[in-house]
């Protein structure tokens, strides 16, 4: 079946989530290497809840963490896209770009290629004024992607949802600004809503 992609990069297709994505995604989230820079792996139930949250975000905002396929095989390899961080800080609310690729597809440049294309889509099509990216200070691989896609280091903070004794507590912040559409661009932050 030919998938309907919202946009493509050279080797990747970006789309909304299908029910068939849940199982391979849960396998990714159980992989300790994929989840190395998160507090823990996710159970199948936790992974499925996350997918439902992603679908809700698409329904509300018409963007989110896009399910990503390799175009050469139509195989789901993870997500790249936008998220609204759910913790309170001076940084939030904001629009964050993030990625998670299954281990078998690492070292192919997919995260960099996909994040670069996604950022371009966010600025040119969604008209974002600014996008941030966050990761633990020890996650040098993700920081490298942030640099490669043209984001600039903004600062550091201690993540309020991570244990004070954890090596993951200290996070870095990178930002990218939409220089092409300074006037009339969509607000950097998502609208506040009572939950």
C-alpha positions, 0 to 999 in steps of 0.5 A: 500500500502506498503511504500518503506522506505529508512531506518527504526528504530525499530518503524519508517520508513523514506522515501521521501515525497508523495503528500498525506503527504501535508494535514496532514503536514499542519494540524501539522503546524497550531497547535500552540503547535507543532509550539510553538518554531517557530515565527508563525504557517504556513498557508496551502500555506506556508506549501505546499511551505515548502514541495516543498523545501524539495522535491527539496533538495531530488532531489539535494542531495539525502537526506533531511527531511525524511517523517516519518511513524509509522511502526505499522500503516503506519501513517505519523507522521511528519519529521526527517532528514537533512536540510541546514539552509538558514541564514548567520552566522559563523555557516553556511553553515552546515548540520542540523538535525531536527524533527517535530512530530504531537502532538498526537504522542508526549511522545512516544520517537519517536523524540529521536529514529528517530533522533538517527537512522537518525544521524547514517544514516547520518554518516554511509551511507551519510558519513557526517563529522559533523552534527549540531542541532539548537533550541531556548534556551527555547526549553528544549524538543528539547535540551533534544533530542539532548543530548539523541542522543549523541550531545554535546553543542557547543554554542549560537547565536542570530538567524538573521531571528528572531525578536530582541524582541522575546523570540526565538531569542537566539538559542543554537547549538549542534554538533555531529562529525563522529568519525568512518570516519575521512578520506574521509568523505563528507564535513560538509557543502553543496556546495555553489550555487548561487540562 
